[in-house]
């Protein structure tokens, strides 16, 4: 199976433009819906991957992405879904992927198949490069503790002003001399100790980023997890942001 590598586009400068950055929705529709409501006045929303996995609303999430025309890249859970290969996942993640495979339509699958491994976007003269893990692998974790030399190297390699990563489920904003490396954290399964959905709001005029948190109906997700016979632990962890 082959994956599209990079898609590009350019938007001329418009004053006051804002961008929402999200990642790791993991089939958590209530969380996504709340985040998108809070981002209703932004000009663009970019997603750093992992549309599906863990939670029980993959079809609703994919429909929302389609309806909102959200630009998104392929995550490691998305890839596992397509390849139907979870041998490198823990048991909880593997069971969720298997459930997602069995409970999504051919149309949903085709949406995931069309996701590229990376996206390049130029908005108001600022170049964005969006990928899931790192430039090397969809599975590599780039944490806030990652050495700045490595972050600078990635910015130089892409030639971008803003490198957007996901995968860690931990929000990050790193300003370096050549640009920014950011991670919105996770909409669908935060792991930084805050149970609220995480995302970033970017002001292009100011070149500033703000980590935002959105409260959503976790109980609704937990109830659906129980109904679908997914592991209860997947719901329990949402209350602790772990």
C-alpha positions in Angstrom: 0.0 0.0 0.0 1.4 3.4 -1.0 0.6 6.8 0.7 0.7 10.3 -0.8 3.7 12.1 0.5 3.1 15.8 0.4 0.3 18.1 -0.8 0.8 21.9 -1.1 -1.2 25.1 -1.5 -0.7 28.9 -1.1 -3.0 31.5 0.4 -2.2 35.2 -0.1 -2.0 37.5 2.9 -5.2 38.5 4.6 -5.2 40.7 7.7 -6.3 39.1 11.0 -6.2 35.5 9.8 -6.2 32.8 12.4 -5.4 29.1 12.2 -6.6 26.3 14.5 -4.3 23.3 15.0 -5.5 20.0 16.2 -4.3 16.4 16.4 -5.0 12.9 17.7 -8.8 13.0 17.6 -8.9 9.2 17.9 -12.6 8.8 17.0 -13.7 11.0 19.9 -16.6 12.9 18.3 -17.9 14.8 21.4 -14.4 16.2 22.0 -13.9 17.1 18.3 -17.3 18.8 18.1 -16.6 21.0 21.1 -13.2 22.0 19.8 -14.5 22.9 16.4 -17.3 25.0 18.0 -14.6 26.9 19.8 -12.7 27.3 16.5 -15.7 28.4 14.5 -14.2 31.8 13.7 -10.8 30.7 12.5 -9.9 30.7 8.8 -8.2 27.3 8.6 -8.0 24.1 10.7 -5.0 21.8 10.2 -4.8 18.3 11.8 -1.6 16.4 12.5 -3.2 12.9 12.1 -4.7 10.0 14.0 -8.3 10.6 13.1 -9.4 7.1 14.3 -8.5 4.6 17.1 -9.2 4.3 20.8 -12.7 5.8 20.8 -16.1 4.7 19.4 -17.1 7.4 16.9 -14.8 6.9 13.8 -17.5 7.4 11.2 -18.9 10.6 12.9 -15.4 12.1 13.1 -14.6 11.3 9.5 -17.9 12.8 8.4 -17.1 16.0 10.4 -13.6 16.2 8.8 -15.2 15.9 5.4 -17.9 18.4 6.0 -15.5 21.0 7.5 -12.9 20.2 4.8 -10.2 19.9 7.4 -6.7 19.4 6.1 -5.2 16.3 7.8 -2.3 14.0 7.5 -2.0 10.2 8.1 -1.3 9.2 11.7 0.2 5.9 13.0 -3.3 4.6 14.1 -4.7 5.6 10.7 -1.9 3.7 9.0 -2.5 0.6 11.2 -6.2 0.8 10.3 -5.4 0.8 6.6 -2.8 -2.0 6.8 -4.9 -3.9 9.3 -1.6 -4.5 11.2 -1.5 -3.8 15.0 1.4 -6.1 16.0 3.4 -3.1 17.3 0.5 -1.7 19.3 -0.4 -2.4 23.0 -3.5 -4.5 23.5 -5.8 -1.6 24.2 -4.8 0.3 21.1 -4.9 -2.9 19.0 -8.5 -3.8 20.1 -9.7 -0.3 19.3 -8.2 -0.4 15.8 -9.7 -3.8 15.2 -13.1 -2.4 16.3 -12.7 0.7 14.1 -11.9 -1.6 11.1 -15.0 -3.6 11.7 -17.3 -0.6 12.3 -16.5 1.8 9.4 -17.8 2.0 5.9 -15.8 1.7 2.6 -16.4 5.4 2.2 -14.7 6.1 5.5 -11.8 3.9 4.6 -11.3 5.7 1.3 -11.1 9.0 3.2 -8.3 7.6 5.4 -6.6 6.1 2.3 -6.4 9.6 0.7 -4.6 11.2 3.7 -1.0 12.2 2.9 2.0 11.6 5.1 2.7 15.3 5.2 1.2 18.6 4.1 2.8 21.9 3.1 0.7 25.0 3.4 1.6 28.7 2.9 -0.8 31.1 4.6 -0.2 34.8 4.7 3.4 34.2 3.6 4.1 31.8 6.5 5.0 28.2 5.5 3.5 25.3 7.5 4.7 21.8 7.3 2.4 19.3 9.0 3.2 15.6 9.7 2.3 13.2 12.5 5.4 11.8 14.3 8.5 13.3 12.8 10.1 13.8 9.4 11.6 10.3 9.7 8.7 8.2 10.9 5.0 8.4 11.8 5.9 6.5 14.9 8.7 8.8 16.3 7.8 10.9 19.3 9.0 14.5 19.5 8.4 15.7 23.0 8.9 19.2 24.6 12.2 17.7 26.1 13.6 16.9 22.6 16.9 18.7 22.1 16.6 22.0 20.3 19.4 21.0 17.8 17.1 18.3 16.5 14.1 20.7 16.3 16.3 23.2 14.4 17.4 20.5 12.0 13.8 19.6 11.2 12.9 23.3 10.5 15.9 23.7 8.2 15.1 20.5 6.4 11.5 21.5 5.7 12.2 25.2 5.1 9.0 26.0 7.0 8.1 28.7 9.5 5.9 26.4 11.5 6.4 22.7 11.9 3.2 21.0 13.2 3.6 17.6 14.8 1.2 15.3 16.7 1.6 11.7 18.2 2.7 12.6 21.7 -0.7 13.8 22.9 1.2 16.5 24.8 0.9 20.2 23.7 4.2 21.9 22.8 5.2 25.4 21.6 8.9 25.8 20.8 10.1 29.1 19.4 13.5 28.8 17.7 15.6 31.2 15.7 14.4 29.7 12.4 10.7 29.2 13.3 8.3 27.3 15.5 7.9 23.6 16.3 4.4 23.0 17.8 2.2 20.2 18.9 -1.5 20.8 19.6 -1.7 17.9 22.0 -4.7 15.6 21.7 -8.3 16.3 21.1 -9.5 12.8 21.8 -7.1 11.4 24.4 -4.9 14.0 26.3 -1.9 12.6 28.2 -0.6 15.7 30.0 -2.8 15.3 33.1 -5.5 17.6 31.8 -8.7 15.7 30.8 -9.9 18.6 28.6 -9.4 18.3 24.8 -6.3 20.2 23.7 -5.7 22.3 20.7 -3.7 25.4 19.5 -4.9 28.7 18.3 -2.5 30.7 16.1 -2.6 34.4 15.3 -0.8 34.9 12.0 -0.4 38.6 12.4 1.3 38.2 15.7 2.9 34.8 14.9 1.7 33.8 18.4 0.3 30.5 19.6 -2.0 29.7 22.6 -2.7 26.3 24.0 -6.5 26.0 24.5 -8.5 23.4 26.4 -12.1 22.4 25.8 -14.4 20.6 28.2 -16.7 18.1 26.6 -19.0 15.2 27.5 -16.6 12.5 28.6 -19.5 10.5 30.1 -21.0 10.2 26.6 -17.9 8.7 25.3 -17.6 6.3 28.2 -21.2 5.1 27.8 -20.6 4.4 24.1 -17.4 2.6 24.9 -19.3 0.3 27.2 -22.1 -0.3 24.6 -19.6 -1.2 21.9 -17.6 -3.6 24.2 -14.4 -1.6 23.8 -12.1 -2.0 26.8 -13.4 0.1 29.8 -9.9 1.4 30.4 -10.1 3.5 27.3 -13.0 5.4 28.8 -11.6 5.6 32.4 -8.3 7.2 31.3 -10.2 10.1 29.7 -11.2 11.3 33.2 -7.5 11.7 34.1 -5.9 12.9 31.0 -3.4 10.1 31.0 
